[in-house]
């Protein structure tokens, strides 16, 4: 049994999956793999996520060290999100999962 952030996990895979679990986290990571994005840019390309949910998921991804948030000291405020090294190392696994999905579900 593992414990991380006051949550218990049965194995490391369970922990790793929890970090990207949900409808939006993997999608956000895939978009950030193409380069840094601003909040509104992410909201537009994720099609359907509310500001509240997007903010929550970005905060969770940042808390877990998968993305970083850079705020620029200017008016109006400018904030960019990008993958950290930890997030970049996760992407090959997400890419394999996407390729697997295309292989077995491309007829959908």
C-alpha positions in Angstrom: 0.0 0.0 0.0 1.3 3.4 -1.0 0.3 6.8 0.4 0.6 10.1 -1.4 -1.1 13.4 -0.5 -3.1 11.6 2.2 -4.5 9.1 -0.3 -3.9 5.4 -0.3 -3.0 3.5 -3.5 -2.7 -0.2 -4.0 0.3 0.1 -6.4 2.4 2.7 -8.3 0.2 2.2 -11.4 -2.9 3.2 -9.3 -1.0 6.3 -8.1 0.1 7.2 -11.7 -3.4 6.7 -13.1 -4.9 8.9 -10.4 -2.6 11.8 -11.5 -4.2 11.8 -15.0 -7.6 10.3 -14.1 -10.7 12.2 -15.3 -12.0 13.6 -18.5 -9.7 16.6 -18.9 -6.2 16.0 -17.4 -4.8 13.8 -20.2 -6.4 16.1 -22.8 -4.7 19.1 -21.2 -1.3 17.3 -21.1 -1.6 16.4 -24.8 -2.3 20.0 -25.7 0.6 21.3 -23.6 2.9 18.8 -25.2 2.7 20.9 -28.3 3.9 24.0 -26.4 3.0 26.5 -23.7 -0.6 27.6 -23.7 -2.6 30.4 -22.0 -5.7 29.7 -20.0 -8.2 30.9 -22.6 -6.3 29.1 -25.4 -6.6 25.9 -23.4 -10.3 26.5 -22.8 -10.9 27.0 -26.5 -9.0 23.9 -27.7 -10.5 21.6 -25.0 -14.0 22.3 -26.3 -16.6 22.0 -23.5 -14.6 22.4 -20.3 -15.9 25.2 -18.0 -13.5 27.8 -16.5 -14.0 26.3 -13.0 -13.2 22.7 -14.0 -10.2 23.8 -16.2 -8.9 25.9 -13.4 -9.3 22.9 -10.9 -7.5 20.5 -13.3 -4.7 22.9 -14.0 -4.2 23.4 -10.3 -4.2 19.6 -9.7 -1.7 19.0 -12.5 0.5 21.9 -11.2 0.3 20.6 -7.6 1.5 17.2 -8.8 4.4 18.7 -10.7 3.2 17.7 -14.2 2.8 21.3 -15.4 4.1 24.7 -14.5 2.4 28.0 -14.4 4.3 31.2 -15.4 2.8 34.5 -14.6 4.1 37.6 -16.4 4.2 40.9 -14.6 2.1 42.9 -17.0 -1.4 44.4 -17.5 -3.6 42.7 -18.5 -2.2 39.7 -16.6 -0.6 37.0 -18.8 -0.3 33.4 -17.5 1.2 30.5 -19.5 1.1 26.8 -18.7 3.6 24.3 -19.9 4.8 20.7 -19.2 7.5 20.2 -16.6 10.2 17.5 -17.1 8.0 15.1 -15.1 5.1 15.9 -17.4 7.2 15.5 -20.5 8.4 12.0 -19.3 4.7 11.0 -18.9 3.8 11.9 -22.5 5.3 8.8 -24.2 2.9 6.6 -22.1 0.0 8.8 -23.1 1.1 8.6 -26.7 1.2 4.8 -26.6 -2.3 4.8 -25.1 -3.5 7.0 -27.9 -1.9 4.8 -30.6 -3.5 1.7 -28.9 -6.9 3.4 -29.0 -6.5 4.4 -32.7 -5.5 0.8 -33.5 -8.5 -0.9 -31.9 -11.1 1.8 -32.1 -10.4 3.7 -35.4 -13.7 2.6 -36.8 -15.6 4.8 -34.4 
